[in-house]
């Protein structure tokens, strides 16, 4: 779900190349990576053309071959795993959709906010460190949720997840594919917050892990992004968290994650100075 723009550029390029392609046109020889990209783009186009809601079970490898122009022999070499060609293709498509959100705006926001709060971090003052951490959190989550909300691929992914079914009716292979894709995406958040706690002198409380925290963060962002389409006020909640109590715009996901941080993290006694998060316990 959290790819850089290099992958996104390839994604857009290949999709444009497939526009207007029919199965009657000559098939050009493609490298394996290009063939896989073309097949995945074709699967995404099929999902879009069917209104997204039906889910991955409405996309077949045969249709993707016809739409993409990839030869059958190449496609079948790419997807010849033990669990069946169709299941393997759908799992690959699912994983690709889950990684399609452009992470570059979030990285830009992180670079910008760290430059802005550098004096607060360099002060080595616990209260100032907490203020810097809060601003890093605000700008990072604001940018990330906006990227998620604006991603059609992500909406396709969530619709496919909703169509999976529950209990005895759920497809075990696709359930596992969703689980693997989700686990990979959570790692970005784990790495990000691992960096934050090292900068701000914090650590997870006993029995709590950064991986579980990453799972909660991702679920919070996705849940907020889904609701934001019908409740746009979630994107712009005002709080007096700026310098001298100035109002700042927060995404609702950032407010929720701020609360999770207070619960999850504590000052690390092994460092010289830590951010003092106690001030966050007073609403503003």
N, C-alpha and C positions, 0 to 999 in steps of 0.2 A: 504493500500500500504506500510505501514511502520512498519512491525512487527519485533519483536526481533527474535533471532535465536532459542529460545525455540520452537516457533511455526514452524519454518523452519525445525528443526530436525524431528519433528513429521511428517511434510509434506513429507520429503524425505523417512523416514522410511515406511510410509504407501504406498507411491507410489511403493517402491521396493516390498512390500508385495503383491501388486496387479499385478506385472509383471507375465505374463504367466497364470493368473487366467482365467478360463473359466466358463461359466454359468453351465457347466455340473459337476463341482467339488462340493463336499459337502460344504454347507454354514455353517460356524462356527458362534456361537452366539457372537454378538458384543455389547458392550455398546453403548449407544446412541451417545456419542462423537466420538467413533471409527467408527461407522457406517456413521456418517455425514462426517468424514474425508475421509473414503474410497469412498464415493459417489462423493465428491468434487475432489478427486484425479482422479477418473475415468472420470469425466467431463473434467478435464484438459488434460488427455491423449487423449480423443476423439477430443478435439480441436487441439491438436498437430498433430494427425494422419490425420486431414483433411486440413492441411496446414495453420491453424490459421485464414486465411482471411474470411471464411464464417461467423464467429461470433457465438454468443450464440444461435441463432435460429436454428443452425444445431445440437444442443445437446439436447437429450431428457432424461427425468428421467428413462424411460424404458431401454435405452441403458446403462446408468450409473449403474443401478441395475444389468444388465447382466454382465457388465465388472467388477464390484466391488465385486460381490458375496454376497452383502447385500440382505437379504430377502425382498420381496415385502412388507410384512406386516410392517416390521421395517421402510422401506423407506417411506411408506405412513403415518406412525405415525409421522415421522420427518417433513414431508411436507404436512400438512393438513390445511394450512391457508385459509382464505376467498378468496384470489385472485387466487386460483387454484394451484394444486400441481406443475405443470410444471413451472409456472411463479415464484412461491416461490423458487423452486430449482435453477432456472437460476439466480434469484436475489442473492441467497446465494453464488452461484458460482462466480458471478461477484464481490461481496464484498470480497470474499476470494482471488481472483486474485489481486484485488486492494491493498490488505494488504500484498502481498507476497514478496515485496522487502526487502532484509535483511538489517536492519538498524544498525546492530552491527558494521560494518566498519565505518559508520558515527559517531557512539558513540565513537569508539576508536579514531577517528581523533579529536573529540571534546576534549576528555580527554588529548590527547597528546598536542594539541595546547594550551590549557589553562595552562598546566604545563610549556610550553615554554615561554608564554607571561606573566607569573605571575609577573616577575620583572617590566614590563611595567605598569601593572595594579596597582601594589603596589606603583608605583612612584607618583600616583595621579596627574600626569601632563596631561593636556588636549590633547596635541599633541601625547604624548606617548600612551595615552588611545586610540586615534584614530588609531594609528599604530597597537595596539594590536587587536582592533576590526576588522580591515581590514584583519589581518592574520587569525583570527578565521573564518571569513567569507570565505576566500580563501580556507582554508583546509577543512572546513565543506562541502562546495558546491562541491569541487573537489571529495571528497569521496562519497558524495551522488549521484551525477550524474553517477559516475562509477558503483555504485551498481545498479542503475536504468537501465543503458545500458546493463549490464550483466544479467539482469533478463528476462528469457524467459517468465515467467508468466506475467510480465509487458507488454511485446510485445503482448501477447495474449489479455490482457485487452485492450490495445490501438486499436488492430484490431477489437475487439468486439465493442468498442466505435465508430470506423469509420463506422461499418456496421449498426449502429443504424438507420440511416436515419435522415432527417430533415423535419421541417414543418409538413404538414398533414400526411406525410408518416411515421413519427416516432412513434414507439410503446410507448404509454404513460406510461405503467407499467415499461418497461425497462428504459425509460428516467428517471423516478423517482428513480429507483434502482441505476442508475449511479450517480444521484445527491446526494443521501444519502451516497453512498460509497465515493464520492469525498469530501463531507463535513467532513466525519470522518477522512480522510487522512490529510486534511488541518490543523486539530487541532494540529498535531505534530509540524508543522512549527510555529503555533501561540504560543505554549508553549515554543519552542526554542527561538524565537525572544523576547518573553516576558521576558525570563531570561536574554537575552543579554542587553535589554534596562535598566534592573535594575542594571546590573553590570557596564554598561558604562554611566549611568546617562542621559539617553535619554527618550523621550516620543513621541508618535505620534502627528503630527500637528493637529490643530483644524479640525474637521469633518472627519479625517482619522482614520481608525481602524486597529488593528493588524489582525483581521480576513480577511479583504479585502487584506491586505498585504500578508497574508499567501496564499490566492487564487492566487495572482499574482506570488508569489515565486514558487508555485507548477506548474503553467502553464509555467513559464519560464524554469524550470528544465525539464519538460516533452517535451516541444517543442525543446529544445536544444538536449535532448537525442535522439529524433527521427531523427533530422538532422545529428547528429554525426555519424550515420551509413554510410552516404554518404559524409559527410564533416568532416573527422577525425581531421582536424586542430582545430575544435572547442574545443577539449579536452586539447589543449596544446598551449595556446596563451601566449606569453612572455610579461611581463610588468616589469618596473624598480621600483617595490614596496618593494623590500627587504631592509635590512640595508645598508646604504650608496649607495642606488640606484642599488643594485644588481638585476639582472633579476630573476623573479619568474614565474612559470608556473601557469596559471589561466585557468579554464574552462570558456568558453564564458558565461555560465549561471551565474557564480560568478561575472563577470564584469557587466552584466546587473542588477543583484540584488544589487550590490554596488551602482549603479546609483539610483535604487529605494529607497535604504536606505536614501540617501541624500534628496530625494524628500519627503519621508514619515516621517522622524524623525527630531526632534529638541532637543536642550539641555533643560534639565529639570531644571527650575529655583528653584525647591524645594530641590535640592541636592547640596552638597558642591562643587563637581567637576564633569564635564561632558566631554566626548570625543568631541574634536573639529573636526568636519567633513569638515570644510571649505577647508582644504588642499586637500581633495579628488576632488575638483572642477578643479584642474589642472591635465591634463592627464599625466599619467606615467605608 
